Amino acid sequence: MIYICKVGENRPVKTFVGHQGEVNAIKWDPTGSLLVSCSDDSTAKIWSMKQDTCLHDLKEHTKEIYTIRWSPTGPGTNNPNQPLVLASYGMWKLGAFSTV
């Protein structure tokens, strides 16, 4: 489980459930509206803060994923016209995907 907490609150404001293994890393996208997580279950998941759901379940890996990173491109960056890219030991181009 991934818990989104607010300082000063007793309970999480959001909880994301979906990985079958231990979650190894989470990162916010440049706009703060998406969260990506990677896990021992060999998947990376993109979560929407607006929709409270998993938008994408990326299953291309065959082993555990220990780290993940958003590119410094897309909305909210110095390169807003370039597509948003997500990288681990592979890369996913996310330019056509909606954050609504």
PAKOL-620382 format. One record per residue: chain; residue in three letters; residue number from 1; x, y, z negated of N, C-alpha, C in turn. Coordinates in steps of 0.2 Angstrom, whole numbers, plus 5000, padded with zeros to 4 digits. Layout:
BEGIN
<ch = A aa = ALA i = NUM n_east = X n_north = Y n_up = Z ca_east = X ca_north = Y ca_up = Z c_east = X c_north = Y c_up = Z>;
...
END
This chain:
BEGIN
<ch = A aa = MET i = 1 n_east = 5004 n_north = 4994 n_up = 5000 ca_east = 5000 ca_north = 5000 ca_up = 5000 c_east = 5004 c_north = 5006 c_up = 5000>;
<ch = A aa = ILE i = 2 n_east = 5002 n_north = 5011 n_up = 5003 ca_east = 5005 ca_north = 5018 ca_up = 5003 c_east = 5000 c_north = 5023 c_up = 4999>;
<ch = A aa = TYR i = 3 n_east = 5003 n_north = 5026 n_up = 4994 ca_east = 4999 ca_north = 5031 ca_up = 4991 c_east = 5001 c_north = 5038 c_up = 4992>;
<ch = A aa = ILE i = 4 n_east = 4997 n_north = 5042 n_up = 4994 ca_east = 4998 ca_north = 5049 ca_up = 4995 c_east = 4996 c_north = 5053 c_up = 4988>;
<ch = A aa = CYS i = 5 n_east = 5000 n_north = 5056 n_up = 4985 ca_east = 4999 ca_north = 5059 ca_up = 4979 c_east = 5000 c_north = 5067 c_up = 4979>;
<ch = A aa = LYS i = 6 n_east = 4996 n_north = 5070 n_up = 4975 ca_east = 4997 ca_north = 5077 ca_up = 4974 c_east = 5000 c_north = 5078 c_up = 4967>;
<ch = A aa = VAL i = 7 n_east = 5005 n_north = 5082 n_up = 4966 ca_east = 5008 ca_north = 5084 ca_up = 4960 c_east = 5002 c_north = 5087 c_up = 4955>;
<ch = A aa = GLY i = 8 n_east = 5002 n_north = 5084 n_up = 4949 ca_east = 4997 ca_north = 5087 ca_up = 4944 c_east = 4991 c_north = 5083 c_up = 4944>;
<ch = A aa = GLU i = 9 n_east = 4990 n_north = 5078 n_up = 4949 ca_east = 4983 ca_north = 5074 ca_up = 4950 c_east = 4985 c_north = 5067 c_up = 4947>;
<ch = A aa = ASN i = 10 n_east = 4980 n_north = 5064 n_up = 4943 ca_east = 4981 ca_north = 5058 ca_up = 4940 c_east = 4980 c_north = 5052 c_up = 4945>;
<ch = A aa = ARG i = 11 n_east = 4977 n_north = 5053 n_up = 4951 ca_east = 4976 ca_north = 5048 ca_up = 4955 c_east = 4978 c_north = 5050 c_up = 4962>;
<ch = A aa = PRO i = 12 n_east = 4980 n_north = 5045 n_up = 4967 ca_east = 4982 ca_north = 5047 ca_up = 4973 c_east = 4976 c_north = 5050 c_up = 4977>;
<ch = A aa = VAL i = 13 n_east = 4977 n_north = 5055 n_up = 4982 ca_east = 4972 ca_north = 5058 ca_up = 4986 c_east = 4970 c_north = 5054 c_up = 4992>;
<ch = A aa = LYS i = 14 n_east = 4975 n_north = 5049 n_up = 4994 ca_east = 4974 ca_north = 5044 ca_up = 4999 c_east = 4978 c_north = 5038 c_up = 4998>;
<ch = A aa = THR i = 15 n_east = 4975 n_north = 5033 n_up = 5000 ca_east = 4978 ca_north = 5026 ca_up = 5000 c_east = 4978 c_north = 5023 c_up = 5007>;
<ch = A aa = PHE i = 16 n_east = 4983 n_north = 5021 n_up = 5010 ca_east = 4983 ca_north = 5017 ca_up = 5016 c_east = 4985 c_north = 5010 c_up = 5015>;
<ch = A aa = VAL i = 17 n_east = 4981 n_north = 5006 n_up = 5017 ca_east = 4982 ca_north = 4998 ca_up = 5017 c_east = 4982 c_north = 4995 c_up = 5024>;
<ch = A aa = GLY i = 18 n_east = 4987 n_north = 4991 n_up = 5025 ca_east = 4988 ca_north = 4988 ca_up = 5031 c_east = 4994 c_north = 4983 c_up = 5032>;
<ch = A aa = HIS i = 19 n_east = 4999 n_north = 4985 n_up = 5029 ca_east = 5005 ca_north = 4981 ca_up = 5030 c_east = 5005 c_north = 4974 c_up = 5026>;
<ch = A aa = GLN i = 20 n_east = 5007 n_north = 4969 n_up = 5029 ca_east = 5007 ca_north = 4962 ca_up = 5026 c_east = 5014 c_north = 4961 c_up = 5022>;
<ch = A aa = GLY i = 21 n_east = 5019 n_north = 4965 n_up = 5023 ca_east = 5025 ca_north = 4965 ca_up = 5019 c_east = 5027 c_north = 4971 c_up = 5015>;
<ch = A aa = GLU i = 22 n_east = 5032 n_north = 4971 n_up = 5012 ca_east = 5035 ca_north = 4977 ca_up = 5008 c_east = 5036 c_north = 4983 c_up = 5013>;
<ch = A aa = VAL i = 23 n_east = 5033 n_north = 4989 n_up = 5011 ca_east = 5035 ca_north = 4995 ca_up = 5015 c_east = 5042 c_north = 4997 c_up = 5013>;
<ch = A aa = ASN i = 24 n_east = 5046 n_north = 4998 n_up = 5019 ca_east = 5053 ca_north = 5000 ca_up = 5017 c_east = 5054 c_north = 5008 c_up = 5018>;
<ch = A aa = ALA i = 25 n_east = 5050 n_north = 5011 n_up = 5022 ca_east = 5051 ca_north = 5018 ca_up = 5023 c_east = 5045 c_north = 5021 c_up = 5026>;
<ch = A aa = ILE i = 26 n_east = 5044 n_north = 5028 n_up = 5024 ca_east = 5039 ca_north = 5032 ca_up = 5027 c_east = 5041 c_north = 5039 c_up = 5029>;
<ch = A aa = LYS i = 27 n_east = 5039 n_north = 5042 n_up = 5034 ca_east = 5041 ca_north = 5048 ca_up = 5036 c_east = 5035 c_north = 5052 c_up = 5039>;
<ch = A aa = TRP i = 28 n_east = 5035 n_north = 5059 n_up = 5037 ca_east = 5030 ca_north = 5063 ca_up = 5040 c_east = 5032 c_north = 5066 c_up = 5047>;
<ch = A aa = ASP i = 29 n_east = 5027 n_north = 5067 n_up = 5051 ca_east = 5029 ca_north = 5070 ca_up = 5058 c_east = 5030 c_north = 5077 c_up = 5057>;
<ch = A aa = PRO i = 30 n_east = 5032 n_north = 5081 n_up = 5062 ca_east = 5034 ca_north = 5088 ca_up = 5061 c_east = 5028 c_north = 5092 c_up = 5059>;
<ch = A aa = THR i = 31 n_east = 5022 n_north = 5090 n_up = 5060 ca_east = 5016 ca_north = 5094 ca_up = 5059 c_east = 5013 c_north = 5093 c_up = 5052>;
<ch = A aa = GLY i = 32 n_east = 5015 n_north = 5087 n_up = 5049 ca_east = 5012 ca_north = 5085 ca_up = 5043 c_east = 5006 c_north = 5082 c_up = 5043>;
<ch = A aa = SER i = 33 n_east = 5003 n_north = 5080 n_up = 5049 ca_east = 4997 ca_north = 5077 ca_up = 5050 c_east = 4997 c_north = 5070 c_up = 5051>;
<ch = A aa = LEU i = 34 n_east = 5003 n_north = 5067 n_up = 5052 ca_east = 5004 ca_north = 5060 ca_up = 5053 c_east = 5009 c_north = 5057 c_up = 5049>;
<ch = A aa = LEU i = 35 n_east = 5008 n_north = 5051 n_up = 5047 ca_east = 5013 ca_north = 5048 ca_up = 5043 c_east = 5015 c_north = 5041 c_up = 5046>;
<ch = A aa = VAL i = 36 n_east = 5021 n_north = 5039 n_up = 5047 ca_east = 5023 ca_north = 5033 ca_up = 5049 c_east = 5026 c_north = 5029 c_up = 5044>;
<ch = A aa = SER i = 37 n_east = 5025 n_north = 5022 n_up = 5044 ca_east = 5028 ca_north = 5018 ca_up = 5039 c_east = 5031 c_north = 5012 c_up = 5043>;
<ch = A aa = CYS i = 38 n_east = 5036 n_north = 5009 n_up = 5040 ca_east = 5039 ca_north = 5003 ca_up = 5043 c_east = 5040 c_north = 4998 c_up = 5037>;
<ch = A aa = SER i = 39 n_east = 5040 n_north = 4991 n_up = 5039 ca_east = 5039 ca_north = 4986 ca_up = 5034 c_east = 5043 c_north = 4980 c_up = 5036>;
<ch = A aa = ASP i = 40 n_east = 5043 n_north = 4975 n_up = 5030 ca_east = 5046 ca_north = 4969 ca_up = 5031 c_east = 5041 c_north = 4964 c_up = 5036>;
<ch = A aa = ASP i = 41 n_east = 5035 n_north = 4967 n_up = 5037 ca_east = 5031 ca_north = 4963 ca_up = 5042 c_east = 5032 c_north = 4964 c_up = 5049>;
<ch = A aa = SER i = 42 n_east = 5038 n_north = 4967 n_up = 5051 ca_east = 5040 ca_north = 4969 ca_up = 5058 c_east = 5036 c_north = 4974 c_up = 5061>;
<ch = A aa = THR i = 43 n_east = 5032 n_north = 4978 n_up = 5058 ca_east = 5028 ca_north = 4983 ca_up = 5061 c_east = 5029 c_north = 4990 c_up = 5059>;
<ch = A aa = ALA i = 44 n_east = 5028 n_north = 4994 n_up = 5063 ca_east = 5027 ca_north = 5001 ca_up = 5061 c_east = 5020 c_north = 5004 c_up = 5062>;
<ch = A aa = LYS i = 45 n_east = 5018 n_north = 5007 n_up = 5057 ca_east = 5011 ca_north = 5010 ca_up = 5058 c_east = 5011 c_north = 5017 c_up = 5058>;
<ch = A aa = ILE i = 46 n_east = 5006 n_north = 5020 n_up = 5062 ca_east = 5006 ca_north = 5028 ca_up = 5062 c_east = 4999 c_north = 5029 c_up = 5058>;
<ch = A aa = TRP i = 47 n_east = 4999 n_north = 5033 n_up = 5053 ca_east = 4993 ca_north = 5034 ca_up = 5049 c_east = 4991 c_north = 5042 c_up = 5050>;
<ch = A aa = SER i = 48 n_east = 4984 n_north = 5043 n_up = 5051 ca_east = 4981 ca_north = 5049 ca_up = 5052 c_east = 4979 c_north = 5052 c_up = 5045>;
<ch = A aa = MET i = 49 n_east = 4982 n_north = 5058 n_up = 5043 ca_east = 4979 ca_north = 5061 ca_up = 5037 c_east = 4972 c_north = 5064 c_up = 5038>;
<ch = A aa = LYS i = 50 n_east = 4970 n_north = 5065 n_up = 5044 ca_east = 4964 ca_north = 5068 ca_up = 5045 c_east = 4958 c_north = 5063 c_up = 5046>;
<ch = A aa = GLN i = 51 n_east = 4960 n_north = 5057 n_up = 5049 ca_east = 4955 ca_north = 5052 ca_up = 5049 c_east = 4956 c_north = 5046 c_up = 5044>;
<ch = A aa = ASP i = 52 n_east = 4961 n_north = 5047 n_up = 5040 ca_east = 4961 ca_north = 5042 ca_up = 5034 c_east = 4962 c_north = 5035 c_up = 5037>;
<ch = A aa = THR i = 53 n_east = 4965 n_north = 5034 n_up = 5043 ca_east = 4966 ca_north = 5027 ca_up = 5046 c_east = 4972 c_north = 5026 c_up = 5049>;
<ch = A aa = CYS i = 54 n_east = 4974 n_north = 5020 n_up = 5051 ca_east = 4979 ca_north = 5018 ca_up = 5055 c_east = 4978 c_north = 5020 c_up = 5063>;
<ch = A aa = LEU i = 55 n_east = 4981 n_north = 5024 n_up = 5066 ca_east = 4980 ca_north = 5026 ca_up = 5073 c_east = 4984 c_north = 5021 c_up = 5077>;
<ch = A aa = HIS i = 56 n_east = 4990 n_north = 5019 n_up = 5076 ca_east = 4994 ca_north = 5014 ca_up = 5080 c_east = 4997 c_north = 5009 c_up = 5075>;
<ch = A aa = ASP i = 57 n_east = 4997 n_north = 5003 n_up = 5078 ca_east = 5000 ca_north = 4997 ca_up = 5074 c_east = 5005 c_north = 4995 c_up = 5079>;
<ch = A aa = LEU i = 58 n_east = 5012 n_north = 4997 n_up = 5079 ca_east = 5017 ca_north = 4995 ca_up = 5083 c_east = 5020 c_north = 4989 c_up = 5081>;
<ch = A aa = LYS i = 59 n_east = 5020 n_north = 4984 n_up = 5086 ca_east = 5022 ca_north = 4977 ca_up = 5084 c_east = 5028 c_north = 4974 c_up = 5088>;
<ch = A aa = GLU i = 60 n_east = 5032 n_north = 4979 n_up = 5091 ca_east = 5037 ca_north = 4976 ca_up = 5096 c_east = 5043 c_north = 4973 c_up = 5093>;
<ch = A aa = HIS i = 61 n_east = 5044 n_north = 4974 n_up = 5086 ca_east = 5050 ca_north = 4972 ca_up = 5083 c_east = 5049 c_north = 4964 c_up = 5081>;
<ch = A aa = THR i = 62 n_east = 5054 n_north = 4961 n_up = 5080 ca_east = 5054 ca_north = 4954 ca_up = 5079 c_east = 5057 c_north = 4952 c_up = 5072>;
<ch = A aa = LYS i = 63 n_east = 5059 n_north = 4957 n_up = 5069 ca_east = 5062 ca_north = 4957 ca_up = 5062 c_east = 5060 c_north = 4963 c_up = 5058>;
<ch = A aa = GLU i = 64 n_east = 5062 n_north = 4963 n_up = 5051 ca_east = 5060 ca_north = 4968 ca_up = 5047 c_east = 5062 c_north = 4975 c_up = 5050>;
<ch = A aa = ILE i = 65 n_east = 5059 n_north = 4980 n_up = 5048 ca_east = 5061 ca_north = 4987 ca_up = 5050 c_east = 5062 c_north = 4991 c_up = 5044>;
<ch = A aa = TYR i = 66 n_east = 5068 n_north = 4993 n_up = 5043 ca_east = 5071 ca_north = 4997 ca_up = 5037 c_east = 5071 c_north = 5004 c_up = 5037>;
<ch = A aa = THR i = 67 n_east = 5071 n_north = 5007 n_up = 5043 ca_east = 5071 ca_north = 5014 ca_up = 5044 c_east = 5067 c_north = 5016 c_up = 5050>;
<ch = A aa = ILE i = 68 n_east = 5065 n_north = 5023 n_up = 5050 ca_east = 5061 ca_north = 5025 ca_up = 5056 c_east = 5062 c_north = 5033 c_up = 5056>;
<ch = A aa = ARG i = 69 n_east = 5061 n_north = 5036 n_up = 5061 ca_east = 5062 ca_north = 5043 ca_up = 5062 c_east = 5058 c_north = 5046 c_up = 5067>;
<ch = A aa = TRP i = 70 n_east = 5055 n_north = 5052 n_up = 5066 ca_east = 5052 ca_north = 5056 ca_up = 5071 c_east = 5057 c_north = 5060 c_up = 5075>;
<ch = A aa = SER i = 71 n_east = 5056 n_north = 5061 n_up = 5081 ca_east = 5060 ca_north = 5066 ca_up = 5085 c_east = 5059 c_north = 5073 c_up = 5083>;
<ch = A aa = PRO i = 72 n_east = 5064 n_north = 5077 n_up = 5084 ca_east = 5063 ca_north = 5084 ca_up = 5083 c_east = 5059 c_north = 5088 c_up = 5089>;
<ch = A aa = THR i = 73 n_east = 5054 n_north = 5085 n_up = 5091 ca_east = 5050 ca_north = 5087 ca_up = 5097 c_east = 5043 c_north = 5087 c_up = 5096>;
<ch = A aa = GLY i = 74 n_east = 5039 n_north = 5090 n_up = 5100 ca_east = 5032 ca_north = 5090 ca_up = 5099 c_east = 5029 c_north = 5096 c_up = 5095>;
<ch = A aa = PRO i = 75 n_east = 5023 n_north = 5096 n_up = 5094 ca_east = 5020 ca_north = 5102 ca_up = 5090 c_east = 5023 c_north = 5102 c_up = 5083>;
<ch = A aa = GLY i = 76 n_east = 5025 n_north = 5109 n_up = 5081 ca_east = 5028 ca_north = 5110 ca_up = 5075 c_east = 5035 c_north = 5110 c_up = 5075>;
<ch = A aa = THR i = 77 n_east = 5038 n_north = 5110 n_up = 5081 ca_east = 5046 ca_north = 5109 ca_up = 5081 c_east = 5048 c_north = 5115 c_up = 5086>;
<ch = A aa = ASN i = 78 n_east = 5055 n_north = 5116 n_up = 5086 ca_east = 5058 ca_north = 5120 ca_up = 5091 c_east = 5057 c_north = 5118 c_up = 5098>;
<ch = A aa = ASN i = 79 n_east = 5055 n_north = 5112 n_up = 5099 ca_east = 5054 ca_north = 5109 ca_up = 5106 c_east = 5046 c_north = 5107 c_up = 5107>;
<ch = A aa = PRO i = 80 n_east = 5041 n_north = 5111 n_up = 5106 ca_east = 5034 ca_north = 5109 ca_up = 5106 c_east = 5032 c_north = 5107 c_up = 5113>;
<ch = A aa = ASN i = 81 n_east = 5035 n_north = 5108 n_up = 5118 ca_east = 5033 ca_north = 5105 ca_up = 5125 c_east = 5036 c_north = 5099 c_up = 5127>;
<ch = A aa = GLN i = 82 n_east = 5040 n_north = 5096 n_up = 5123 ca_east = 5043 ca_north = 5089 ca_up = 5124 c_east = 5039 c_north = 5084 c_up = 5120>;
<ch = A aa = PRO i = 83 n_east = 5038 n_north = 5078 n_up = 5122 ca_east = 5034 ca_north = 5073 ca_up = 5119 c_east = 5037 c_north = 5071 c_up = 5112>;
<ch = A aa = LEU i = 84 n_east = 5032 n_north = 5069 n_up = 5108 ca_east = 5034 ca_north = 5067 ca_up = 5101 c_east = 5036 c_north = 5060 c_up = 5102>;
<ch = A aa = VAL i = 85 n_east = 5042 n_north = 5058 n_up = 5099 ca_east = 5045 ca_north = 5051 ca_up = 5100 c_east = 5046 c_north = 5049 c_up = 5093>;
<ch = A aa = LEU i = 86 n_east = 5045 n_north = 5042 n_up = 5092 ca_east = 5047 ca_north = 5039 ca_up = 5086 c_east = 5052 c_north = 5034 c_up = 5087>;
<ch = A aa = ALA i = 87 n_east = 5057 n_north = 5034 n_up = 5083 ca_east = 5063 ca_north = 5029 ca_up = 5084 c_east = 5064 c_north = 5025 c_up = 5078>;
<ch = A aa = SER i = 88 n_east = 5065 n_north = 5018 n_up = 5079 ca_east = 5068 ca_north = 5014 ca_up = 5074 c_east = 5074 c_north = 5011 c_up = 5078>;
<ch = A aa = TYR i = 89 n_east = 5074 n_north = 5004 n_up = 5078 ca_east = 5079 ca_north = 5001 ca_up = 5082 c_east = 5077 c_north = 5000 c_up = 5089>;
<ch = A aa = GLY i = 90 n_east = 5071 n_north = 5003 n_up = 5091 ca_east = 5068 ca_north = 5004 ca_up = 5097 c_east = 5065 c_north = 5011 c_up = 5097>;
<ch = A aa = MET i = 91 n_east = 5062 n_north = 5012 n_up = 5103 ca_east = 5059 ca_north = 5019 ca_up = 5103 c_east = 5052 c_north = 5019 c_up = 5106>;
<ch = A aa = TRP i = 92 n_east = 5048 n_north = 5023 n_up = 5103 ca_east = 5041 ca_north = 5023 ca_up = 5106 c_east = 5039 c_north = 5030 c_up = 5108>;
<ch = A aa = LYS i = 93 n_east = 5037 n_north = 5031 n_up = 5114 ca_east = 5035 ca_north = 5038 ca_up = 5117 c_east = 5028 c_north = 5039 c_up = 5115>;
<ch = A aa = LEU i = 94 n_east = 5026 n_north = 5044 n_up = 5111 ca_east = 5020 ca_north = 5045 ca_up = 5109 c_east = 5016 c_north = 5051 c_up = 5112>;
<ch = A aa = GLY i = 95 n_east = 5019 n_north = 5054 n_up = 5118 ca_east = 5016 ca_north = 5060 ca_up = 5121 c_east = 5009 c_north = 5060 c_up = 5122>;
<ch = A aa = ALA i = 96 n_east = 5006 n_north = 5054 n_up = 5124 ca_east = 4999 ca_north = 5054 ca_up = 5126 c_east = 4994 c_north = 5052 c_up = 5121>;
<ch = A aa = PHE i = 97 n_east = 4997 n_north = 5052 n_up = 5115 ca_east = 4992 ca_north = 5050 ca_up = 5109 c_east = 4990 c_north = 5056 c_up = 5105>;
<ch = A aa = SER i = 98 n_east = 4983 n_north = 5055 n_up = 5103 ca_east = 4980 ca_north = 5060 ca_up = 5100 c_east = 4980 c_north = 5060 c_up = 5092>;
<ch = A aa = THR i = 99 n_east = 4980 n_north = 5066 n_up = 5089 ca_east = 4981 ca_north = 5066 ca_up = 5082 c_east = 4974 c_north = 5069 c_up = 5079>;
<ch = A aa = VAL i = 100 n_east = 4969 n_north = 5069 n_up = 5083 ca_east = 4963 ca_north = 5072 ca_up = 5081 c_east = 4959 c_north = 5067 c_up = 5076>;
END
